[in-house]
């Protein structure tokens, strides 16, 4: 039977022959020298065998050198130990771990470098490895002088010879420290959990059996149900109350189905205790639910504090909401920024904003410009000067314009930082409006009083002239009547009649103006035909117009209708046409026209060919304080009161009196009245 060495030699021979056959023959022998040629061939084959062996040897040496380099340069420590633990060989990393050179460590006992508490574990590791001839593991602590202890993980296997072992050393110091820290944390955590008297913690499996519970839970179960609990017991069976058992099962079933949830329970009828419970599922590394945890905290104290705080806030809110002034509480944030925390009902009432539109929002989102810049400046001033700041502000809100007397009070923390601003706004909008209205009315009243004083002065002057004429004529009649001829008596009578007519018209206008000023003139508009009404109104003026040779022309169709107060309309026409006749010279013309305009109204105009007016006189025409009186073309008296009555009548109908005039050419007075209704 061939062994491996024979196979290797045969293979080497075949390779040498193959190599020889590839080489060209460079020596030629005569055919008679065959033996010499055969011998030479054998020599060449042997030479080729030596060359192959040399190549394999070089490759083996290079591989050995690479292995030695890897062995020495490996970051893991390698040891070769005898059965007694003597160091037979080691790499550079192993020597570095042991703190000596390789020369010093050869034949040294590895046990000398271990802490006493790990020597026994190392000996057991060596014994098991040499007895079982299998791979073994061990953790030891390495103690090198001048260094901190190093934790090593040893892995060992027996060599082929069986009289020594190969050991790798892995530094696990970092992992051990982490494990020790975790262990200490777990101890501290467990101690902390166990020390919590008001916190209950437990965990169960899918069958409601205890996996863990702390002392607080055990004490609670003992106190509530008289039950002593133990690991592995069914928690539902430990709950004596049927109602509590059903509620607990519902909560645990929700957690075991994968739902995390929270609830608050109240225990006790007289002394009510509040517990807040948290239920969560427990999942394994495959995300499968394997149980549930429950954590319950006694929050009775917190609930009582929150209740008192709520009651306090309600009382404060009731106080704030009972105040008529707008009140707000504002948080001062870094920046600074100012955010509304609370506003009372009055704030919402005076601004027209809701609580949701204000609370939680920045000041710039609530207070509009231009008030915003001033308000922020007042906030800054109050904080810097550490005092109450007051000012008056005007802002436009959804409720309308708000005029308020505002104040801001800074609130400081113990650290000295301003954390809150409490502000108030006293609504003085109505008061300011009333003051403004009173001021306007006072100004108007003063103006009217001045106008009346001026008017009465004019009136007294206008009344004095005709009455002086009356007195003079009556005196003449009293003295000369017996000797007076009929012609002279008639002339005096006509003069008296004319003066009486002027005084009557003046008193009539005065009475009408007085009624308009006091607002007692009735206003009852109706629809009527324009032509007959105008004809009726100007009938009384036809005589004076004929005496001056003035033609009065009506220039509109008979069927035109208007909607107006008949009494006021006649007053309008009489005054406007009377003035036109008064200020038109003999032989002139007065035109009364009417035309429909947009909106269904009717525009009426009275145009004369009289003496006209200057622009200044037109501008002062309706001002009592400006004296625009002048005599007519036949010395007829004038007070200007009739035009004011016309203006008031037209405005009563919703129209406006407009004047167009040119000196020496004439004047036109226009106004509009509603059409037929």
C-alpha positions, 0 to 999 in steps of 0.5 A: 500500500502506497503512502503519501510520501510515495505519491508525492515522489511520483508526482514530483517525478512526473513534473520533472519529466514534463519539464524536461520534455519542454526543454530543447535538446542541445546535445546530439549523440550518435545513435551508437551512444544510446546508453550514454544518452539515456544516462544523461536523460536521467541526470536531466530529470533529476536536475528538474526534480531538484529545481521543483523541490527548490521552488516548493521550499522557497514558497513554503519559507515565504508562507512561513514568514507571512504566518510569522508576520501575521502572528507577531503583528496580530492585535490579538494576544497569542500564547502557546502554553504547556500543560503546567501553564508555562509560556512556550511561545507568544506574539508581540501583542501577548507580550505587550499585554503581560508587560514584559519582553518575549525573552523574559516571558518564555518559560514563565508561568502564566498564573503569576500574571493573574489576580488571585480570584481568577487563578482557580478559573484558569486552572479549571480551564486548562484541566478541561481543555487537556482532558476533553481535547476540545475548545474551552473558554475562560475569563480572567483578570490580568494584573500587571504592575503599574497598570490598571487591571485588564479583563481577558477572554481566553480561548484555548485548543490543544495542539496536534502533539497533544502536549501543549495548547494554543490560547488567544487573549481578547481584552474585554475590559471595556465590556466588563466595565459596561456590564458592571455599570449596567449591573450597578444601574440595574441595582440602583433602578431596582432599589429606586423602584422598591423605595417608591412608596407611591409608585406601583410597578408590576409585569405579567405574562400572557396568562396574567401571571406575575413576572415582577412586582415591587414592594409598593404593589405587594403592600397595596394588594395586602391592604386592599384585598388581604392578599399576599402575592408571589411570582407566578400567581395569577393577578386576577385571582389575587383581586378579591373585588369582582368589579375591580377584577373586571376592570383590571382584566379589561386594562391588561387585555388592552395592553396584551393586544398591543395598546398602550393606554392611561387611566385614572381611578378613584378609590374610597368613598370618604377619603378619595385617593386618585391613582394614575395607571399606565399599561404597556405591552411587553415585546420580545426580540421578534416583536411578539407580545409576551406580557404587559407592564403596569405602572400606577402612581398615587396622584392624590396630592397632585389632584388636590393641588390642581383642584385648589389651583383650579378653584383659585383660578376660577375665583380669580377669573370670576373677579376678572370677569366681573370687572368692566375694564378689559384685563389681560395677562401676558407672558414675557418670552425671550427676545423679548416677545409678548404672548397673551396668556389670559383675557377676561370677558370684558376684553373680548366684549370691547375688542370683538375678539374671542378667547381663541383669537387672543389667548396663546397668540403674540401681541402683534397678532392681536393689536393692530398698527399703528397702536402696536408700536406704541404698546410694545414701547410701553411694555419695554418702558414698564419692564426697564423702569420697573413701574406701572405705565399708563397711556391713552390708546386708539385701536381699530378692532372688529367691534370698531374703534376702541379708545382706552385708558390703558395701564401695564404692570410688570411682574418679576420672578425671584431671579429678577427677570420680568415674566409677566405683564398684567394690563388693563384697558378702561373703555372711554370710547363713548365718553370721548364720543360724547365729549366730541359730540358735545364740543361739536354741538357747543361749537354749532350752538355758538355759531347758531347763536352768533347767526341769530344775533346777526339775524336779529340785528338785520331783522330789527334794521329791516323792520325799522325801515317799513315801520318808520315809513308807516309812522311817517305816513300816518303822521302826514295823514293825521296832520294833513288829512282834512286838506289832503286831495283824493289823489294824494290820499290814494298815493299814501294809501298805496304806499302804506299797502306796499309797506304792509305787504313787505312787512307781512312777507318778512314776518311770514319768512321769519315765522317759517324759518323759526318753525324750520329751526325748531323742527316743527314744520310737518313733512308730508310728501305726496305725488302731484302734477307739477304744472298746476301746482307751479301755476297756483304758487306763482299767481300771487306774483303775477301782478308785480311781474306785470308791473315790471313788464317781466314775463314768467315762462313755464317750460315743461309738459303738463303731465310731469309728476313729482313727489314732495310736500305741497306746502314746502314746494309752494314756499320754494317756488314763491321764494325763488320766483319772487327773488327772480322778479325782484332782481330782474329789470323791467322787460326781463324774463323768468323761466321755470323749467323741469327735466327728468334726470337719472334715478327717476328724479326731476330737476327744477330750475328758475332762471332770470335775466336779472342783475346776477351775482359775483362769485364772492356773493354766491359763496356767502349766499347762505351765511347769515354772518355775511351781509348779502342783502341788496335792494331789487331793481325797483328798490324792493327790500331783501333779507336773504332769509327766503333762500335759507328757507328754500335750502332747508326745504330742499334738503328735507327732500334729500336734494341740494340747492345749486346756484349759477350766476354771472353779474349783469347776465342773470342767475339760475337756481337748480334743485331736484325732487323725487319723481312720482312714487 
